[in-house]
């Protein structure tokens, strides 16, 4: 089953790079579509921004992110190169951002050496903590645990924060070395949170360490403030501890408030699946799909397959899986599940 998807964060606001005197607004519309996960609309708007408004560097970056999120890694790599080539003025933050996205595309395209070269470049220029973490993650996936540890320690020398500790944990988890990552979560607990944002991050640390009692208060406060990551984690906390009623109340309240309806419907479907009420699960999934929120669509469609499997309707599950893989061809979890379905 897929948990509630988090809203895609775009990072920082970019300066205009060589834009025309009169701007059609296509770039802003493209950014809005990108944040909603409507990649087709985003690509079209970015193309308009490039062709009519002269905002090519920004537009190609936006198209590259859309390609990256859709699994077209080679296309994303080329678009990020175009973005860098079209820069009219020096902007180190913009350049660093594009390079980090390009490195991610290289990693997912199984071109780890090219990704590593980008991290080397960024580290040489700025001793960038994030680049140390990401380079360490690449080393860990290649089996170089000692080299990874050295990079993680260098990252913490540059920046000892909740964000960096959580990022190290994430790359360790992606390399199937979750136990190694837990060490850095423990180190995060040595920090003292200052303000609501750091309290939220501390709650996430407790969540990943399995200390749900300490995690719950911080996540509840952040979820009430509309933070979707906290909503997702709090819902997962309830489900993992068997408190389905608490999870259901959380999602129903989110629906009443009009907060992230697609994610809330997906959460309600997860409650239904655990309670083996598959008809209700399908109703909630269909309601979620009707919201047309692309940031949650992948999870909704995957959970729909799960429901048909649980109902032993393997023919429909296989049909839905074919449609899913046409839409998300690079989804590794779905590819593994498809092998199971083919054996039925």
C-alpha positions in Angstrom: 0.0 0.0 0.0 1.1 3.5 -0.7 1.0 6.1 2.1 -0.2 9.6 1.6 2.0 11.5 -0.9 3.6 14.7 0.2 3.1 17.9 -1.8 6.0 18.5 -4.3 8.1 21.3 -2.9 9.7 23.5 -5.5 12.4 25.0 -3.4 13.0 28.7 -3.8 11.7 31.6 -5.9 13.9 32.2 -8.9 15.1 35.5 -10.2 14.0 36.3 -13.7 16.7 35.3 -16.1 16.6 37.2 -19.4 12.9 37.6 -19.5 11.1 39.8 -22.0 9.8 43.2 -21.2 6.2 42.0 -21.4 5.6 38.7 -19.8 2.6 36.5 -20.7 2.5 34.8 -17.2 3.1 31.4 -18.8 6.1 30.7 -16.5 4.1 31.3 -13.4 1.3 29.2 -14.7 3.8 26.4 -15.4 5.2 26.6 -11.9 1.7 26.3 -10.5 0.9 23.3 -12.7 4.2 21.7 -11.7 3.4 22.2 -8.0 0.1 20.4 -8.6 1.7 17.6 -10.5 0.0 18.5 -13.7 3.1 17.8 -15.8 1.5 18.0 -19.2 0.1 21.5 -18.6 3.4 22.5 -17.0 5.4 21.5 -20.0 3.1 23.4 -22.4 3.2 26.6 -20.3 7.0 26.4 -20.0 7.3 26.1 -23.7 5.3 29.2 -24.1 7.5 31.0 -21.6 10.6 29.9 -23.6 9.2 30.8 -27.0 7.3 34.0 -26.3 8.7 35.4 -23.1 12.4 34.5 -23.5 12.6 32.8 -20.2 14.4 29.8 -21.6 16.7 29.0 -18.7 13.9 28.9 -16.2 11.5 27.2 -18.7 13.9 24.4 -19.5 14.5 23.8 -15.8 10.8 23.5 -15.3 10.4 21.1 -18.2 13.4 19.1 -16.9 11.7 18.7 -13.5 8.5 17.6 -15.2 10.4 15.0 -17.2 12.3 13.8 -14.1 9.1 13.3 -12.1 7.6 11.3 -15.0 10.5 9.0 -15.3 12.0 10.4 -18.5 15.5 10.7 -17.0 17.5 11.0 -20.2 15.1 13.8 -21.4 15.5 15.5 -18.0 19.3 15.4 -18.2 19.2 17.1 -21.7 16.7 19.8 -20.6 18.8 20.7 -17.5 21.8 21.1 -19.8 19.8 23.4 -22.0 18.8 25.4 -19.0 22.4 25.9 -18.0 23.4 26.9 -21.5 20.6 29.5 -21.7 21.6 31.3 -18.5 21.9 35.0 -19.5 23.4 36.2 -16.2 25.4 34.6 -13.4 23.2 33.2 -10.7 24.9 30.7 -8.4 21.7 29.6 -6.6 19.9 28.9 -9.8 22.9 27.0 -11.3 23.4 24.9 -8.2 19.7 24.0 -8.1 19.7 22.9 -11.8 22.9 20.9 -11.3 21.4 19.1 -8.2 18.3 18.2 -10.3 20.5 17.0 -13.1 22.5 14.8 -10.7 19.3 13.3 -9.5 18.3 12.5 -13.0 21.8 10.9 -13.6 21.4 8.8 -10.5 18.0 7.5 -11.6 19.3 6.9 -15.1 22.0 4.6 -13.5 24.7 7.0 -14.5 26.3 7.3 -11.0 29.7 8.5 -12.2 28.1 11.6 -14.0 26.1 12.3 -10.8 29.2 12.0 -8.7 31.1 14.4 -10.9 28.4 17.0 -10.3 28.6 16.5 -6.6 32.4 16.8 -6.8 32.1 20.0 -8.6 29.7 21.6 -6.2 31.7 20.5 -3.2 34.9 21.9 -4.7 33.1 25.3 -5.2 31.2 25.6 -1.9 31.9 22.6 0.3 28.1 22.2 0.1 26.6 20.0 2.8 23.7 18.7 0.7 26.2 17.6 -2.1 28.2 15.8 0.5 25.1 13.9 1.6 24.0 13.0 -1.9 27.5 12.0 -2.9 27.7 9.8 0.2 24.3 8.2 -0.8 25.8 7.4 -4.2 28.8 5.8 -2.6 26.6 3.8 -0.3 24.6 2.4 -3.2 27.9 1.4 -4.8 28.9 -0.5 -1.7 31.5 2.1 -0.4 30.2 2.3 3.2 33.4 3.9 4.5 33.5 6.6 1.8 29.8 7.3 2.4 30.4 7.8 6.2 33.3 10.2 5.5 31.0 12.3 3.3 28.2 12.3 5.8 30.6 13.4 8.5 31.9 16.2 6.2 28.3 17.3 5.7 27.7 17.6 9.4 30.9 19.5 9.8 29.4 22.1 7.4 25.9 22.1 8.7 24.6 20.2 11.8 20.8 20.6 11.4 17.7 18.5 11.6 17.4 18.8 7.8 20.8 17.3 7.1 20.4 14.5 9.6 17.1 13.6 8.1 18.5 13.8 4.6 21.3 11.4 5.6 18.7 9.0 7.0 16.8 9.2 3.8 19.7 8.4 1.5 20.7 5.5 3.8 17.1 4.1 3.6 17.1 4.4 -0.2 20.3 2.3 -0.1 18.7 -0.3 2.1 20.9 0.8 5.0 18.3 2.1 7.3 20.1 1.0 10.5 23.1 3.1 9.4 20.8 6.1 8.9 19.3 5.7 12.4 22.6 6.7 13.9 22.2 10.1 12.4 18.7 10.4 13.7 20.0 9.8 17.1 22.5 12.6 16.6 19.7 14.9 15.5 18.1 14.4 18.9 21.1 16.0 20.5 19.9 19.3 18.9 17.5 21.7 20.7 14.6 22.8 18.5 14.1 26.5 18.0 10.7 27.5 16.7 7.8 25.6 15.2 9.7 24.4 12.1 12.4 22.7 14.0 9.9 21.2 16.5 8.1 19.7 13.4 11.4 18.2 12.2 12.2 16.9 15.6 8.8 15.1 15.6 9.7 13.6 12.3 13.0 12.3 13.8 11.0 10.6 16.6 8.6 9.2 14.0 11.4 7.5 12.0 12.9 6.2 15.2 9.6 4.6 16.1 9.0 6.7 19.2 5.4 7.5 18.3 4.4 8.9 21.6 7.0 11.7 21.4 6.3 12.1 17.7 2.5 12.5 18.0 2.4 15.9 19.7 4.7 17.6 17.3 3.1 16.1 14.2 -0.4 16.9 15.4 0.4 20.6 15.9 2.0 20.8 12.4 -0.8 18.8 10.8 -3.3 21.3 12.3 -1.3 24.1 10.6 -1.8 22.4 7.3 1.6 20.7 6.8 1.0 17.7 4.5 4.1 15.9 5.4 3.0 15.9 9.1 -0.5 14.9 8.1 0.9 11.9 6.2 3.2 10.9 9.0 0.5 11.3 11.7 -1.9 9.2 9.6 0.8 6.5 9.2 1.5 6.6 12.9 -2.1 5.9 13.7 -2.3 3.1 11.1 1.0 1.5 12.2 -0.2 1.4 15.8 -3.6 0.0 14.9 -5.5 3.2 15.7 -7.6 3.1 12.6 -10.3 5.2 14.2 -7.8 8.0 15.0 -6.5 7.9 11.4 -10.0 8.0 10.0 -10.9 11.0 12.2 -7.8 12.8 11.0 -8.6 12.3 7.3 -12.3 13.2 7.8 -11.3 16.4 9.5 -9.0 17.2 6.7 -11.9 16.7 4.2 -14.2 18.9 6.2 -11.5 21.7 6.3 -11.0 21.3 2.5 -7.3 20.6 3.2 -5.6 18.2 0.7 -8.8 16.3 -0.2 -7.1 13.8 -2.5 -4.6 12.9 0.2 -7.4 12.6 2.7 -9.4 10.3 0.4 -6.3 8.2 -0.1 -5.8 8.0 3.7 -9.4 6.9 4.2 -8.9 4.2 1.6 -5.9 2.9 3.6 -8.1 2.7 6.6 -10.7 0.8 4.6 -8.0 -1.6 3.3 -6.8 -2.4 6.8 -10.4 -3.0 7.9 -11.0 -5.2 4.7 -13.8 -2.9 3.6 -12.8 -3.0 -0.1 -16.0 -1.5 -1.6 -15.5 1.6 0.6 -11.8 1.7 -0.3 -12.7 1.8 -4.0 -15.3 4.6 -3.4 -12.7 6.7 -1.6 -10.1 6.0 -4.2 -12.4 7.1 -7.0 -13.3 10.3 -5.0 -9.6 11.0 -4.6 -8.9 10.4 -8.3 -11.8 12.8 -9.2 -9.8 15.6 -7.3 -7.2 15.4 -10.2 -4.4 16.1 -7.8 -1.4 14.6 -9.6 0.8 14.8 -6.5 -1.4 12.0 -5.0 -2.5 10.3 -8.2 0.2 7.7 -8.3 -0.6 6.4 -4.8 -4.3 6.4 -5.4 -3.9 4.4 -8.6 -1.5 2.0 -7.0 -3.8 1.4 -4.0 -6.7 0.8 -6.5 -4.6 -2.2 -7.8 -4.0 -3.4 -4.2 -7.8 -3.4 -3.5 -8.5 -5.5 -6.6 -5.8 -7.9 -5.6 -7.3 -8.2 -2.1 -10.6 -9.0 -3.7 -8.9 -11.7 -5.7 -10.0 -9.9 -8.9 -6.6 -10.5 -10.6 -7.9 -9.8 -14.1 -8.9 -6.3 -13.2 -5.8 -5.8 -11.2 -3.6 -6.8 -14.1 -5.5 -4.4 -16.4 -5.1 -1.5 -13.9 -1.4 -2.4 -13.6 -0.9 -2.2 -17.3 -2.4 1.3 -17.3 -0.4 2.3 -14.3 2.9 1.2 -15.9 2.1 3.1 -19.1 1.7 6.2 -16.9 4.6 5.5 -14.5 7.0 3.2 -16.4 9.8 3.7 -13.9 7.9 2.8 -10.7 10.1 0.0 -9.2 7.5 -1.1 -6.6 4.9 -1.5 -9.3 7.3 -3.4 -11.5 7.9 -5.9 -8.7 4.2 -6.2 -8.0 3.5 -6.7 -11.7 5.8 -9.8 -11.6 3.5 -11.2 -8.9 0.4 -10.5 -10.9 1.8 -12.1 -14.0 2.2 -15.3 -12.0 -1.5 -15.4 -11.0 
